């Protein structure tokens, strides 16, 4: 099979555990681009945060952000956006404020969160570890619902960080029963992401593929999280990082090293060195 697109998750995949891009990873992405492969990022991060990583990798391609809800290479000219409606956003926030949790509205141009202080040390450290650039406005308010009542917002994504897993399950069950307009992803026992119905990393990737004329069996996907699972299963070559959970590894066609062992570099160099450049394949009439 000839692969034409490489899709990469960011956290836990491209980035090391210290949050940095290794020089060898940058070189590997440059290497695969020189072969004519379309390289994109598929991430739960906000667009400004993901764009910062794209620039570091010298990518000038469409990227899939907000877990598939916002696709583009320019923040003001996205090729696809699927937002949670203003009234649904308000009603969900009002409901969630009845739980001990931190709520974060993630817009492509700003983030809005309540001032709730998480007592769970692990979650407190991860709430704002998404690498959002300094220029990405992050506002903390006493009440998110009161704030958006005055200035309604229709965000691509809502993040919720709970104090305990029981509250997460109760909230997820209730939201599923009350709001058919949204889908949810449980990232761990304490973290929930809410997006518009039909939004997912996989659907974002498939949409991008349609725009580029690239089929799913011509794609290579590298990821490490549960939200990468569907993409890894659907891709022509699904690759799991060595630091991925067992369920993701079992779904993959290929298992690479961990992010701290430069797993992306290893996979890209090992696999794509065997594939001729896209331009050459077209010249030989091996690819239309």
C-alpha positions in Angstrom: 0.0 0.0 0.0 1.2 3.5 -0.8 0.5 6.0 2.0 -0.1 9.6 1.2 -1.0 11.1 4.6 0.5 11.0 8.0 -1.7 12.1 11.0 -0.1 12.7 14.3 -1.4 13.2 17.8 0.5 15.8 19.8 0.6 15.1 23.6 2.1 11.8 24.4 3.0 11.2 20.7 5.0 14.0 19.2 5.9 15.6 22.5 8.1 14.1 25.1 6.8 13.8 28.7 8.6 17.1 29.4 6.4 18.8 26.8 9.2 19.4 24.3 9.8 18.4 20.7 13.0 16.5 20.2 15.3 17.5 17.3 15.0 14.0 15.8 11.2 14.3 15.6 11.5 17.6 13.7 13.9 16.0 11.3 11.7 12.9 10.8 8.7 15.1 9.9 10.8 17.1 7.5 12.1 13.8 6.0 8.6 12.4 5.4 7.4 15.8 3.9 10.2 15.7 1.4 8.7 12.4 0.2 5.5 14.3 -0.7 3.5 12.9 2.3 0.8 15.2 3.6 1.5 15.6 7.3 -1.3 16.8 9.7 -1.9 17.1 13.4 -5.0 15.6 14.9 -5.4 16.8 18.5 -7.7 17.7 21.3 -5.8 20.9 21.8 -7.1 24.3 20.9 -6.2 25.7 17.5 -3.6 28.3 18.7 -1.9 25.7 20.8 -1.8 23.1 18.0 -0.7 25.8 15.5 2.3 26.6 17.6 3.4 22.9 17.4 2.7 22.9 13.6 5.0 26.0 13.2 7.7 24.3 15.2 7.5 21.3 12.7 7.3 23.7 9.7 3.9 22.4 8.7 1.8 24.6 6.5 -1.1 22.2 6.2 -4.7 21.9 7.5 -4.7 20.7 11.1 -7.5 19.0 13.0 -8.0 20.6 16.4 -10.5 20.7 19.3 -10.9 16.9 18.9 -12.2 17.3 15.3 -14.4 20.4 15.8 -12.1 22.9 14.2 -10.1 22.2 11.0 -7.9 24.7 9.2 -4.5 26.3 8.9 -5.7 29.8 9.5 -7.8 30.7 12.6 -10.0 33.1 10.7 -10.5 30.8 7.7 -11.2 27.3 8.9 -12.3 24.7 6.4 -14.6 23.1 8.9 -16.1 24.2 12.3 -18.8 22.3 14.4 -19.7 24.2 17.5 -21.9 23.5 20.5 -24.9 25.9 20.2 -25.1 28.9 22.6 -28.2 27.8 24.4 -27.0 24.2 24.8 -23.6 25.5 26.1 -25.4 27.6 28.7 -27.7 24.8 29.9 -24.8 22.3 30.2 -22.7 24.7 32.1 -25.5 25.5 34.5 -26.0 21.8 35.1 -22.3 21.1 35.6 -22.0 24.0 38.1 -23.9 21.8 40.5 -20.9 19.5 40.8 -17.5 20.1 42.5 -15.5 20.5 39.2 -13.6 22.9 37.1 -15.3 23.8 33.8 -13.4 25.1 30.9 -15.0 26.5 27.7 -12.4 26.1 24.9 -13.0 28.5 22.0 -10.5 28.8 19.2 -9.7 32.4 20.3 -10.0 32.1 24.1 -10.6 29.9 27.1 -13.1 30.6 29.9 -13.0 28.7 33.2 -14.4 28.9 36.7 -12.1 29.6 39.6 -12.8 26.3 41.3 -9.6 24.9 42.9 -9.2 21.2 42.4 -8.1 19.3 45.5 -7.1 16.3 43.5 -3.3 16.9 43.0 -3.0 14.9 39.8 -5.9 16.7 38.0 -4.8 20.1 39.3 -1.5 19.6 37.5 -3.1 18.6 34.3 -6.0 21.1 33.9 -3.9 23.7 32.1 -1.1 21.5 30.8 -2.4 21.7 27.2 0.4 24.0 26.2 -1.8 26.9 25.3 0.4 29.8 24.1 0.7 32.9 26.3 -1.2 35.0 23.7 -4.2 32.6 24.0 -6.6 34.5 26.3 -7.5 32.5 29.4 -10.0 34.0 31.7 -11.1 32.7 35.2 -14.5 33.8 36.5 -16.6 33.1 39.6 -19.5 31.8 37.5 -19.1 30.6 33.9 -22.9 30.5 33.4 -23.4 34.1 34.5 -20.5 35.2 32.2 -21.9 33.5 29.1 -25.5 34.7 30.0 -24.2 38.2 29.4 -22.0 37.3 26.5 -23.2 34.0 24.9 -20.6 31.7 23.3 -20.7 28.8 20.9 -17.5 26.8 21.6 -16.0 23.8 19.7 -15.4 22.1 23.0 -16.0 22.1 26.8 -13.6 20.4 29.2 -14.6 19.3 32.7 -12.3 18.2 35.5 -14.1 16.4 38.4 -13.0 15.9 42.0 -14.3 12.3 42.0 -15.2 9.7 39.5 -18.7 9.1 40.8 -19.6 12.7 39.9 -18.2 12.3 36.4 -20.4 9.2 35.8 -23.5 10.9 37.2 -22.9 14.0 35.1 -22.2 12.0 31.9 -25.3 9.8 32.3 -27.5 12.9 32.9 -26.0 14.9 30.0 -26.5 11.9 27.7 -30.1 11.8 28.6 -30.8 15.5 28.4 -28.7 16.7 25.4 -28.8 14.8 22.1 -26.9 17.7 20.6 -23.6 16.7 22.1 -21.2 13.8 22.4 -18.8 13.1 25.3 -15.5 11.4 25.7 -14.3 10.2 29.0 -10.5 10.6 28.9 -9.9 9.2 32.4 -11.8 8.7 35.6 -11.9 12.5 36.3 -11.8 14.2 32.9 -14.6 14.6 30.5 -14.7 16.4 27.1 -17.9 17.6 25.5 -18.3 18.4 21.8 -21.1 18.8 19.3 -22.8 15.6 18.2 -20.8 13.8 15.5 -17.5 15.4 16.3 -14.5 13.2 16.8 -10.9 12.9 15.8 -11.8 10.2 13.3 -14.5 12.2 11.6 -12.2 15.2 11.4 -9.5 13.1 9.8 -12.0 11.6 7.3 -13.3 15.1 6.4 -9.8 16.3 5.7 -9.1 13.2 3.6 -12.2 13.9 1.5 -11.0 17.5 0.9 -7.6 16.2 -0.2 -8.8 13.2 -2.2 -7.0 10.8 0.2 -8.7 7.5 1.3 -8.5 6.2 4.8 -6.5 3.2 3.6 -3.8 5.6 2.3 -3.4 7.2 5.8 -0.9 6.4 8.6 -2.1 7.5 12.1 0.2 7.6 15.1 -1.4 8.1 18.5 -1.3 7.2 22.2 -4.7 8.0 23.7 -8.2 6.5 23.9 -9.4 9.3 21.7 -7.0 8.1 19.0 -8.4 4.6 19.1 -11.0 5.0 16.3 -8.4 6.6 14.0 -5.9 3.9 14.6 -8.5 1.3 13.8 -9.7 3.1 10.6 -6.4 4.0 9.1 -4.5 2.0 6.5 -1.7 1.8 9.0 -2.6 2.5 12.6 0.4 3.0 14.9 0.3 3.0 18.7 3.0 4.6 20.8 4.8 2.5 23.4 3.3 4.6 26.1 -0.3 4.0 24.9 -2.8 2.0 27.0 -3.2 -1.7 26.2 -6.5 -1.2 24.4 -4.9 1.2 22.0 -1.9 -1.0 21.4 -4.1 -4.0 20.7 -6.0 -2.0 18.1 -2.9 -1.0 16.2 -1.2 -2.5 13.2 2.2 -1.3 14.3 3.7 -0.6 17.8 6.5 1.9 18.1 8.6 3.1 20.9 7.5 5.6 23.7 7.4 9.3 23.2 10.5 9.6 25.4 12.2 7.1 23.2 11.4 9.1 20.1 8.7 6.7 18.9 7.5 8.9 16.0 11.1 9.3 14.7 11.6 5.5 14.8 8.4 4.7 13.1 8.7 7.3 10.3 12.3 6.4 9.5 11.7 2.7 9.7 8.6 2.7 7.5 8.7 5.6 5.1 12.3 4.9 3.9 10.8 2.0 2.1 8.3 4.1 0.2 9.3 6.0 -2.9 8.5 9.8 -3.1 4.9 10.5 -4.2 6.2 12.5 -7.2 8.2 9.6 -8.4 5.3 7.2 -8.0 3.1 9.5 -10.0 5.7 9.7 -12.7 5.8 5.9 -12.9 2.0 5.8 -13.1 1.9 3.9 -9.9 -0.3 6.5 -8.3 -2.9 8.7 -9.8 
